[in-house]
């Protein structure tokens, strides 16, 4: 059974120390810029050097997350940071941005690059695409099952990483724009405001309430009890989420996984002294490991906040200022508790605890009856939950203190000969250093220097990362040397050893020719004729589009692939004189990817005018087909350098990110022979959930309403996935004159009424001819229209 790397998070040096002490094999951190946890403290250059020393001395790998989508103006600084990290000996970079990836491949080819979860890789075709291009490790989407992970790992030609513990996004990562569209805080830029954690009301298509609460807020992932199944798959790395977590959390989780993995590898029962569940008193989920579409109770945080913790007691009655309770767990003064009460829920630290006789007590054992004092009013039958356990927290602190003393063994040998300079050698792993002192060893005039005193001085290395596993000395009798000189010799030797160890991880220094590396293509002439395109998902929309003034129809969405339906769509569009591009599901799990592999020749024979792909799986499946490939805006293209990589994959046209403003869009310089395009209209899809919000697997339309009254359309597709759309339609018809650099201007008509497609197309067609005026469509939907990020952009 293969032991996977335990990959721990660290947002501070203290958390990094906790990760190393807990037994992590690797730690990932963020620099001060360009990482997906901008709210964290993160690490400056000096702290990164210090972290490298700590990790590498202990044989732990250190990775840096440089994993946000990068604007054109940020590329140079990001590449400079990558060069610094490379020269310092970082073990790998975690990257999302295709432009940065391309520049790293061209300028730092020896650097190990790992894909970010924002790339939402979920099938073998996507894994193979990235591995063949130069990614050394690919992280899989959290939504995959054990069976799917095992199949991918079996055929992968690079390392595979999966998530094992921590907070989960409800949407496929990299495909959530909710925070961005609500308040400019883009998850793709490391600034997610976590709107999924808020309360929502869900309505059906007739506006009948279905449920209300934190219905898109998932529980934390915990795979400790699934590790045996995971380890049989042979994955290379298990990632713990939590760069915003404190050192206690990091140590506890790493320690638990270290002990469980080691025990499984050695075929023995785990002897963990602390359980993650006990320390944090939370309920967890296995996520999607055992079920592609988990039930709500398995995945989603309960609307009852207390129920996400462990029930500790039930209030029996109120007696004066005290509450009589029956303890379901051991309870101690100092525990964190949460009371779910009819008078309003509240939490506090337990400070007043009494035994059955109402005598002050520090502890109440499980099953005992006693009394507690509370600062707010509660009622009989109210439930008391434990949010954290003081006793276990103290045990954790003791463990951390002991583990923090972790040192690496060195062998010390000294030679002190009369009339010669002293010599000292220190061996660590395969490194051996030798130093010679400055002063000659003298004959003792009075008290000679003993072997014990010399070895005592040589052992004083507590302020280093090492401890002496053995000390051997060869000394003449009746010698003398100042103790100060022995100490200087020892310190000099330890400094040289540290330098040698760190140098062993460094590479030959690389200097990047930035003007050459960042040279862009010359801007081509403005587009002579733009294409007005519309995307529809069903035949009624396609028929309406065929009778409209659009030039091109994109047909298809996240539904089961039907070659005969595509053939019918092509015939309908061609008979109307329209070009047609076939769109395939964004999420191409194995069953749908296998259909494309099986029917690829049939798709080629249909001779569509192009293929719109929305994931790396789509590129992997179609890049050798000979059909014109177009990349959707789901690739989060923020800079021109990313286009170079897409072109390398035979992409002919790319839709730019919906999170860019006009100024940023205008700065793009695509490579020769490649076009850029933009979605100018429609309800932007904000989330795609593997989870069925209703739970019955039926296709349907829904509405998700937030506390401000904004209503977000939602659709459950025929895979049982939930798609959440923006409450407002993007509308850029009156901005078309600014978009002369775009080859295609696209209307996303997935949610549009087919009866209105004709008028909508006319509005954009007139705008493209310089004759735009507010028409019936604008008047009808004016209050529901938005310019998205066209004027503002994201942080």
C-alpha positions in Angstrom: 0.0 0.0 0.0 1.6 3.3 -1.1 2.0 6.0 1.5 0.8 9.3 0.0 2.4 12.6 0.8 0.5 14.5 3.6 0.3 18.0 2.2 -0.4 20.6 4.9 -1.5 24.2 4.7 0.3 27.1 6.4 -0.7 30.8 6.4 1.9 31.8 9.0 5.3 30.6 10.0 3.8 29.3 13.3 1.4 27.2 11.3 4.2 26.0 9.1 6.1 24.9 12.2 3.0 23.1 13.5 2.7 21.3 10.1 6.3 20.1 10.2 6.0 19.1 13.9 2.8 17.2 13.2 4.5 15.1 10.5 3.7 16.7 7.2 5.6 15.5 4.1 5.0 18.7 2.3 3.6 22.2 3.2 2.1 24.7 0.8 2.2 28.4 1.5 1.4 31.7 -0.3 3.6 34.6 -1.0 2.4 38.1 -0.2 1.0 38.4 -3.7 -0.8 36.3 -6.3 -2.2 33.6 -4.1 -5.7 32.4 -3.6 -5.9 33.3 0.2 -5.4 37.0 0.1 -7.0 37.4 3.5 -4.2 35.4 5.1 -1.0 36.8 6.5 1.1 34.9 3.9 4.9 35.0 3.6 7.3 37.7 2.5 10.6 36.8 0.8 12.6 36.5 4.1 9.9 34.3 5.6 10.0 32.1 2.6 13.8 31.6 3.0 13.3 30.9 6.7 10.5 28.4 5.8 12.7 26.7 3.2 15.4 26.2 5.9 12.9 24.7 8.4 11.3 22.4 5.8 14.4 21.2 4.0 16.3 20.4 7.2 13.4 18.2 8.2 13.1 16.6 4.8 9.8 18.3 4.2 8.9 19.7 0.8 7.8 23.3 0.5 5.4 24.5 -2.3 4.2 28.0 -3.0 0.7 28.7 -4.3 0.9 31.2 -7.1 -2.6 30.3 -8.0 -4.8 33.2 -9.0 -5.9 34.3 -12.5 -3.3 37.1 -13.4 -4.1 40.3 -15.2 -1.8 41.4 -18.0 -0.2 44.1 -15.7 0.7 41.5 -13.1 2.4 38.9 -15.3 5.9 40.4 -15.0 5.8 40.6 -11.2 4.5 37.1 -11.0 7.2 35.7 -13.2 9.9 37.6 -11.1 8.4 36.1 -8.0 8.5 32.6 -9.6 12.2 33.2 -10.6 13.1 34.2 -7.0 11.3 31.1 -5.6 13.0 28.8 -8.2 16.5 30.2 -7.3 15.8 29.8 -3.6 15.0 26.1 -4.1 11.3 25.9 -3.7 10.0 22.4 -4.5 7.2 23.4 -6.7 4.6 26.0 -7.7 0.9 25.6 -7.6 -0.5 27.4 -10.7 -3.9 28.2 -12.1 -3.1 30.8 -14.8 -2.3 29.3 -18.2 -0.3 32.4 -19.2 2.0 32.0 -16.2 2.3 28.3 -16.8 3.4 29.0 -20.4 6.0 31.5 -19.2 7.3 29.1 -16.6 7.6 26.3 -19.1 9.6 28.6 -21.4 11.8 30.2 -18.9 12.1 27.9 -15.9 11.6 24.4 -17.4 13.2 22.6 -14.4 10.6 24.0 -12.0 8.0 21.5 -10.8 4.5 22.8 -11.6 1.3 21.6 -10.0 -2.2 22.4 -11.2 -4.5 24.4 -9.0 -8.0 23.1 -8.0 -9.3 26.2 -9.9 -8.6 24.3 -13.1 -11.4 21.8 -12.0 -9.8 18.8 -13.7 -12.2 15.9 -13.4 -11.5 13.2 -16.1 -8.5 11.4 -17.6 -8.6 13.5 -20.8 -8.0 16.6 -18.8 -5.3 15.0 -16.7 -3.5 13.7 -19.8 -3.7 17.1 -21.5 -2.0 18.9 -18.5 0.5 16.1 -17.8 1.7 16.0 -21.4 2.1 19.7 -21.5 4.4 19.8 -18.5 2.4 19.8 -15.2 4.1 17.4 -12.8 1.2 17.0 -10.5 -2.6 17.5 -11.1 -5.1 18.0 -8.4 -8.5 16.4 -9.1 -11.8 18.1 -8.5 -13.3 17.4 -5.1 -16.5 16.1 -6.8 -15.0 12.8 -8.0 -15.7 9.4 -6.5 -13.1 6.9 -5.3 -13.8 4.8 -8.4 -13.2 7.7 -10.7 -10.0 8.7 -8.8 -8.7 5.2 -9.1 -9.3 5.0 -12.8 -7.5 8.3 -13.4 -4.6 7.4 -11.2 -4.2 4.0 -13.0 -3.7 5.8 -16.4 -2.0 9.0 -15.2 1.5 9.8 -16.4 2.1 12.4 -13.7 1.4 12.7 -9.9 -2.2 12.8 -8.7 -3.3 14.9 -5.7 -6.7 14.8 -4.1 -8.3 16.7 -1.2 -8.6 14.8 2.1 -9.6 17.4 4.7 -11.0 20.8 5.3 -13.5 23.3 3.9 -15.2 22.5 0.7 -16.6 24.7 -2.1 -20.1 23.8 -3.1 -19.4 24.8 -6.7 -16.8 23.2 -8.9 -13.7 25.3 -8.1 -12.8 27.9 -10.7 -16.4 27.9 -11.8 -17.9 30.1 -9.1 -18.5 33.7 -9.9 -21.1 34.5 -7.2 -18.7 36.5 -4.9 -17.4 38.2 -8.0 -20.7 39.3 -9.4 -22.1 40.3 -6.0 -19.2 42.4 -4.8 -16.1 42.3 -7.1 -14.4 39.8 -4.8 -13.4 37.1 -7.2 -12.7 33.5 -6.1 -10.4 33.2 -9.1 -8.3 36.0 -7.6 -8.2 34.7 -4.0 -10.8 37.1 -2.6 -14.0 34.9 -2.3 -16.5 36.4 0.2 -18.1 33.0 0.7 -21.7 33.8 -0.3 -22.4 30.1 -0.2 -22.3 30.2 3.6 -25.3 32.5 3.8 -28.9 31.6 4.1 -31.1 31.3 1.0 -34.7 30.3 0.2 -35.4 27.9 -2.6 -38.5 28.1 -4.7 -39.9 25.9 -7.5 -40.8 27.2 -10.9 -44.3 28.1 -9.6 -42.7 30.1 -6.8 -43.8 27.6 -4.2 -41.3 27.5 -1.3 -39.2 24.3 -1.0 -36.8 25.0 1.8 -34.8 27.7 3.5 -31.5 28.0 5.3 -27.8 27.4 4.6 -28.7 25.1 1.8 -25.6 25.6 -0.3 -23.1 25.5 2.6 -21.2 22.2 2.7 -19.7 20.5 5.7 -16.0 20.2 6.1 -14.4 17.2 4.4 -12.8 14.5 6.6 -11.5 11.3 5.1 -9.7 9.8 8.1 -12.0 6.9 8.1 -11.7 6.5 4.3 -7.9 6.5 4.2 -7.7 2.7 3.8 -9.8 2.9 0.6 -7.9 6.0 -0.6 -4.5 4.5 -0.1 -5.4 1.4 -2.2 -5.8 3.8 -5.2 -2.1 4.8 -5.0 -2.6 8.6 -5.2 0.5 10.6 -4.6 -0.6 13.4 -2.4 -3.4 14.2 0.1 -4.1 17.9 0.5 -5.4 19.4 3.7 -7.3 22.6 3.2 -6.7 25.5 5.7 -4.2 28.2 5.0 -6.4 30.6 7.1 -6.4 28.2 10.0 -4.4 28.5 13.3 -1.5 26.3 14.3 -3.6 24.2 16.6 -5.8 23.2 13.7 -2.9 22.5 11.4 -1.0 20.4 13.9 -4.1 18.4 15.0 -5.2 17.5 11.5 -1.7 16.7 10.2 -0.9 14.6 13.3 -4.1 12.6 12.9 -3.5 11.8 9.3 0.2 11.0 10.0 -0.7 8.5 12.6 -3.5 6.9 10.6 -1.5 6.6 7.4 1.5 5.2 9.2 -0.7 2.7 11.1 -2.4 1.5 7.9 1.0 1.2 6.1 2.3 -0.9 9.0 -0.9 -2.9 9.2 -1.6 -2.1 12.8 -4.4 -0.4 14.7 -4.0 3.4 15.0 -3.1 4.6 18.4 -4.0 8.2 17.9 -4.2 10.1 21.2 -6.3 12.9 19.8 -9.2 12.7 17.3 -9.9 15.5 14.9 -13.6 15.0 15.7 -13.0 15.2 19.4 -10.8 18.4 19.3 -13.1 20.4 17.1 -16.4 18.7 18.0 -17.8 19.1 14.4 -19.6 16.8 12.1 -17.9 16.1 8.8 -18.6 14.7 5.4 -16.9 12.2 3.1 -17.9 14.5 0.3 -18.4 12.7 -3.0 -16.0 9.8 -2.4 -18.6 7.2 -2.0 -21.5 8.8 -3.9 -21.6 11.0 -7.0 -24.7 12.8 -5.7 -24.7 12.7 -1.8 -27.9 13.3 0.1 -28.3 16.7 1.7 -27.8 15.4 5.2 -24.5 13.8 4.2 -23.1 16.9 2.5 -24.8 20.2 3.7 -24.4 22.1 6.9 -27.5 21.8 8.9 -29.7 24.9 9.2 -29.4 24.3 12.9 -26.0 25.6 13.7 -25.6 23.6 16.9 -26.3 20.4 15.2 -23.0 20.7 13.3 -21.4 20.2 16.7 -21.6 17.3 19.1 -24.5 17.2 21.6 -23.0 17.5 25.1 -26.1 17.7 27.3 -29.8 18.4 27.6 -31.3 20.9 30.0 -33.7 19.1 32.3 -35.0 22.1 34.3 -34.2 25.6 35.6 -33.5 25.9 39.3 -32.9 29.5 40.3 -30.0 30.8 38.4 -28.8 27.4 37.5 -29.8 24.8 34.8 -30.0 21.1 35.7 -28.5 19.0 32.9 -27.8 15.4 32.0 -24.3 15.2 30.4 -23.9 13.2 27.2 -20.2 13.9 27.1 -17.5 14.7 29.6 -17.8 18.5 30.3 -15.2 20.7 31.9 -15.0 24.4 33.0 -13.5 26.2 30.0 -15.3 24.1 27.3 -16.9 26.0 24.5 -20.6 25.4 24.4 -23.5 26.4 22.1 -27.1 26.4 23.3 -29.9 25.9 20.8 -32.8 27.6 22.7 -36.3 28.6 22.0 -35.4 32.0 23.2 -32.6 32.4 20.7 -29.4 30.4 20.2 -26.1 31.6 21.8 -22.6 30.4 22.6 -20.2 30.9 25.5 -17.4 29.5 27.4 -18.6 27.3 30.3 -17.5 29.0 33.5 -20.0 27.7 36.1 -20.2 24.0 36.6 -21.7 22.1 39.6 -22.2 18.6 40.7 -25.5 17.0 41.7 -25.3 18.6 45.1 -24.7 22.0 43.6 -21.1 22.0 44.7 -18.6 23.8 42.5 -16.9 21.4 40.1 -14.3 21.5 37.4 -15.7 18.4 35.6 -18.9 16.5 34.9 -18.5 13.0 33.5 -20.7 11.6 30.7 -23.9 10.2 32.1 -23.8 12.3 35.2 -26.4 14.9 36.3 -25.3 18.3 37.4 -25.8 22.0 37.0 -24.5 24.8 34.8 -24.7 28.6 34.9 -25.4 30.5 31.7 -25.2 34.2 30.9 -28.4 34.1 28.8 -31.8 32.6 29.4 -32.5 29.0 28.4 -35.4 26.6 28.8 -36.0 23.0 29.8 -35.4 20.6 26.9 -32.9 23.0 25.2 -29.9 21.2 23.9 -26.3 22.0 24.8 -23.6 21.4 22.2 -19.8 21.3 22.7 -17.9 23.5 20.2 -14.5 22.8 21.6 -13.0 20.8 24.5 -10.7 22.5 27.0 -9.1 19.2 28.2 -8.3 18.1 24.7 -7.1 21.5 23.8 -4.6 21.3 26.7 -3.6 17.8 25.6 -3.1 19.2 22.1 -0.9 22.0 23.5 1.2 19.5 25.3 1.6 17.4 22.2 2.5 20.5 20.1 5.1 21.5 22.7 6.7 18.1 22.7 6.6 17.8 18.9 8.0 21.3 18.5 11.2 19.9 20.0 11.7 17.7 16.9 15.3 17.8 15.8 17.4 16.0 13.2 20.3 13.8 14.2 23.9 14.6 13.4 27.1 12.8 14.2 29.9 14.9 15.6 33.6 13.9 15.5 36.3 16.0 17.0 40.1 15.8 17.0 42.2 17.8 19.5 46.0 17.1 19.1 48.7 19.0 21.0 50.5 21.5 18.7 47.9 21.2 16.0 44.7 23.1 15.0 41.5 21.4 16.3 39.4 19.6 13.7 35.7 19.0 13.7 33.5 17.0 11.3 29.7 16.8 11.3 27.6 14.3 9.3 24.0 14.7 8.4 22.4 12.4 5.9 24.8 12.2 3.0 26.4 15.6 3.8 29.7 15.7 5.8 31.5 19.0 6.6 34.9 19.5 8.1 36.3 22.6 9.7 39.6 23.5 11.4 40.0 25.9 14.2 42.2 29.0 14.2 44.1 28.4 17.5 46.7 25.7 18.2 45.9 23.2 20.9 48.3 23.9 23.7 50.0 22.0 26.5 48.1 22.6 29.8 50.0 24.5 32.4 47.4 23.9 35.1 44.2 21.9 34.8 44.0 20.1 31.5 40.9 20.0 29.3 38.9 16.8 29.8 37.2 14.8 27.1 33.9 15.3 29.0 34.2 19.1 29.0 35.0 19.1 25.2 32.1 16.8 24.4 29.8 18.9 26.6 30.7 22.0 24.6 30.3 20.2 21.3 26.8 19.1 22.3 25.4 22.6 22.8 23.4 22.8 19.6 19.9 23.3 21.1 19.4 26.6 19.2 19.7 24.7 15.9 17.5 22.2 14.0 19.8 19.3 15.1 20.7 17.2 18.1 23.9 15.1 18.5 23.1 11.4 18.0 26.7 10.6 18.7 29.9 12.5 19.7 33.3 11.0 19.2 36.5 12.8 20.2 40.2 12.0 19.8 42.3 14.0 22.3 45.8 14.1 23.6 46.3 14.1 27.3 47.3 17.2 29.2 45.9 19.7 26.6 44.4 23.1 26.9 42.2 25.2 24.7 39.9 28.1 25.6 36.2 27.0 25.9 35.3 30.1 23.8 37.4 28.7 20.9 35.7 25.3 21.1 32.3 27.1 21.0 33.3 29.2 18.0 34.5 26.0 16.2 31.2 24.3 16.9 29.1 27.3 15.7 31.2 27.7 12.6 30.7 24.0 11.8 26.9 24.2 12.3 26.6 27.3 10.1 28.5 25.6 7.3 26.3 22.5 7.7 23.2 24.6 7.5 24.5 26.3 4.4 25.4 23.0 2.7 22.0 21.4 3.5 20.2 24.4 2.0 22.5 24.6 -1.0 21.7 20.9 -1.7 18.1 22.0 -2.6 19.1 25.0 -4.7 19.5 25.0 -8.4 21.9 26.9 -10.6 20.7 30.5 -10.6 18.6 31.4 -13.6 18.3 35.0 -14.8 15.3 35.6 -17.0 15.6 38.1 -19.9 12.3 39.7 -19.1 12.0 42.0 -22.2 12.4 39.0 -24.4 10.3 36.6 -22.3 7.4 39.1 -22.1 7.5 40.3 -25.7 4.0 40.3 -27.2 2.7 40.0 -30.6 2.0 43.0 -32.7 -1.6 44.1 -32.6 -3.3 43.1 -35.8 -5.7 45.2 -37.8 -9.2 45.6 -36.3 -11.7 42.9 -37.1 -13.2 43.6 -40.4 -16.4 41.7 -39.8 -17.6 40.7 -36.5 -19.9 37.7 -35.8 -23.0 37.9 -33.8 -23.5 34.5 -32.0 -26.1 33.1 -29.8 -26.0 30.0 -27.5 -29.1 28.0 -27.0 -29.6 24.7 -25.2 -32.8 23.3 -26.7 -34.4 22.9 -30.1 -37.1 25.5 -29.6 -34.3 28.1 -28.9 -32.4 26.9 -31.9 -35.4 27.3 -34.2 -36.0 30.8 -32.9 -32.4 31.7 -33.4 -32.5 30.3 -37.0 -35.1 32.8 -37.8 -33.2 35.7 -36.2 -30.5 38.1 -37.4 -27.6 36.2 -35.7 -24.8 34.9 -37.8 -24.0 31.9 -35.7 -25.7 29.5 -33.4 -23.9 27.6 -30.6 -26.0 24.6 -29.7 -25.6 22.5 -26.6 -25.3 22.7 -22.9 -24.8 20.5 -19.8 -27.0 17.6 -20.9 -26.5 14.1 -22.1 -24.7 13.9 -25.4 -27.0 12.9 -28.3 -25.4 12.7 -31.7 -28.7 12.5 -33.5 -29.9 15.7 -31.8 -26.7 17.5 -32.8 -27.2 16.3 -36.4 -30.7 17.7 -36.4 -29.5 21.0 -35.0 -26.8 21.3 -37.7 -29.4 20.6 -40.4 -31.8 23.2 -39.0 -29.1 25.9 -38.7 -27.6 25.2 -42.1 -31.0 25.3 -43.8 -31.4 28.8 -42.4 -28.0 29.9 -43.6 -26.5 30.0 -40.2 -23.1 28.8 -39.0 -23.3 26.4 -36.1 -20.9 25.5 -33.3 -21.5 22.4 -31.2 -21.2 22.9 -27.4 -20.5 20.0 -25.1 -21.1 19.6 -21.4 -18.7 21.6 -19.2 -18.3 18.7 -16.8 -17.3 15.6 -18.8 -17.2 12.8 -16.3 -16.0 9.4 -17.7 -19.4 8.3 -19.0 -19.8 11.4 -21.2 -16.1 11.5 -22.2 -16.4 7.9 -23.3 -19.3 8.8 -25.6 -17.2 11.5 -27.2 -14.2 9.1 -27.6 -16.5 6.5 -29.1 -18.4 8.8 -31.4 -15.6 11.3 -32.3 -15.6 10.3 -36.0 -19.4 10.7 -36.2 -19.0 14.2 -34.7 -16.3 15.0 -37.2 -18.5 13.8 -40.1 -21.2 16.2 -39.0 -18.9 19.0 -40.0 -19.9 21.7 -37.6 -18.3 25.1 -38.0 -16.6 24.7 -34.6 -16.6 23.0 -31.2 -17.1 25.1 -28.1 -15.3 23.5 -25.1 -15.6 24.6 -21.5 -13.0 22.5 -19.7 -9.5 20.9 -20.1 -11.3 17.6 -20.8 -13.0 19.2 -23.8 -9.7 20.4 -25.2 -8.1 17.0 -24.6 -10.9 15.2 -26.4 -11.0 17.4 -29.4 -7.6 19.0 -30.0 -6.6 16.4 -32.6 -10.0 16.2 -34.3 -9.2 18.8 -37.0 -12.4 20.7 -36.0 -12.0 24.4 -35.1 -11.9 24.6 -31.3 -13.2 27.5 -29.3 -12.5 27.9 -25.6 -15.4 29.2 -23.5 -15.0 31.9 -20.8 -14.9 29.2 -18.2 -11.1 29.0 -18.7 -10.8 32.3 -16.9 -8.5 33.9 -19.5 -7.1 37.1 -17.9 -4.0 37.8 -20.0 -2.6 37.4 -23.5 0.0 34.9 -22.5 -2.7 32.4 -21.8 -3.8 32.6 -25.4 -0.4 31.3 -26.5 -1.0 28.1 -24.5 -4.5 27.7 -25.9 -3.2 28.1 -29.4 -0.6 25.4 -28.7 -3.7 23.2 -28.1 -5.2 24.1 -31.5 -7.7 26.5 -30.0 -8.8 29.0 -32.7 -11.0 31.4 -30.7 -11.1 32.1 -27.0 -13.9 33.9 -25.0 -12.2 36.2 -22.5 -13.0 36.2 -18.8 -16.3 37.8 -17.7 -14.4 39.4 -14.8 -12.4 41.8 -17.0 -13.3 45.4 -17.5 -13.1 47.3 -20.8 -9.6 48.6 -20.2 -8.3 45.1 -19.4 -10.1 43.7 -22.4 -8.6 46.3 -24.7 -5.0 45.3 -23.7 -5.1 41.8 -25.2 -2.8 40.9 -28.1 -3.7 37.5 -29.4 -1.2 35.4 -31.3 -1.4 35.5 -35.1 -4.2 33.2 -36.4 -6.2 33.3 -33.1 -9.3 35.3 -32.3 -10.7 36.6 -29.1 -14.4 37.0 -28.3 -16.7 38.1 -25.6 -20.0 37.1 -24.1 -22.0 40.4 -24.2 -25.5 39.2 -23.0 -27.2 36.8 -20.7 -27.5 35.5 -17.2 -24.0 34.5 -16.3 -23.8 31.1 -14.7 -22.5 31.7 -11.2 -22.1 28.2 -9.8 -22.3 24.6 -11.0 -23.0 22.2 -8.2 -22.6 18.4 -8.4 -25.2 18.4 -5.7 -28.9 18.3 -6.6 -30.6 21.1 -4.5 -33.9 19.3 -4.5 -32.6 15.8 -4.3 -35.0 13.8 -6.5 -32.8 13.8 -9.7 -35.4 15.5 -11.8 -34.7 18.2 -14.4 -36.4 21.4 -13.3 -36.2 25.2 -13.0 -35.8 26.8 -9.6 -35.1 30.2 -7.9 -32.6 30.8 -5.1 -33.4 33.9 -3.1 -30.9 35.6 -0.8 -31.6 37.7 2.3 -31.6 40.9 0.2 -34.4 39.7 -2.0 -32.2 39.0 -5.1 -33.5 36.0 -7.0 -31.1 33.8 -8.8 -32.5 31.4 -11.4 -31.3 27.8 -11.0 -31.6 24.8 -13.2 -31.1 21.2 -12.4 -29.8 19.4 -15.5 -30.3 15.8 -16.5 -27.1 14.8 -14.7 -28.7 16.0 -11.4 -26.3 19.0 -11.2 -27.5 22.4 -10.1 -26.7 25.5 -12.1 -27.1 28.8 -10.4 -27.3 31.9 -12.7 -27.0 35.6 -12.0 -30.1 37.4 -10.9 -29.5 40.1 -13.6 -28.8 39.7 -17.3 -25.6 41.1 -18.7 -26.5 43.7 -21.4 -23.8 45.4 -23.4 -25.7 46.3 -26.6 -25.0 50.0 -26.0 -21.2 49.2 -25.5 -20.6 47.4 -28.8 -18.7 50.2 -30.3 -16.0 49.7 -27.7 -15.5 46.0 -28.7 -13.9 46.3 -32.1 -11.1 43.9 -31.0 -13.6 41.0 -30.5 -14.2 38.6 -33.4 -17.4 37.2 -31.9 -20.0 38.9 -29.7 -22.1 36.2 -28.0 -25.6 36.2 -26.6 -26.0 33.5 -24.0 -29.6 32.5 -24.5 -29.8 29.5 -22.2 -32.5 31.2 -20.1 -33.9 33.5 -22.7 -37.5 33.0 -23.8 -37.4 31.7 -27.4 -40.2 34.2 -28.3 -37.9 37.1 -27.5 -34.7 35.9 -29.3 -35.7 37.6 -32.5 -36.0 41.1 -30.9 -32.9 40.5 -28.8 -30.8 39.5 -31.8 -32.1 42.6 -33.7 -30.9 44.9 -30.8 -27.4 43.5 -31.0 -27.3 43.3 -34.8 -28.3 47.0 -35.0 -25.7 47.9 -32.4 -23.0 46.2 -34.4 -24.1 48.3 -37.4 -23.9 51.4 -35.4 -27.6 51.9 -35.1 -28.4 50.8 -31.6 -31.5 52.3 -29.8 -33.3 51.1 -26.8 -36.0 48.8 -27.9 -38.8 46.7 -26.5 -36.5 44.2 -24.9 -34.6 46.9 -23.0 -37.8 48.5 -21.9 -39.2 45.2 -20.6 -36.1 44.1 -18.7 -34.4 47.4 -17.8 -34.4 46.8 -14.1 -33.0 43.3 -14.5 -30.0 44.3 -16.7 -26.4 44.8 -15.6 -23.1 45.6 -17.3 -21.4 43.1 -15.1 -17.7 43.9 -14.7 -17.4 45.8 -18.0 -17.0 49.1 -16.2 -15.6 48.0 -12.9 -13.6 44.7 -13.1 -12.6 42.7 -10.0 -10.1 43.2 -7.2 
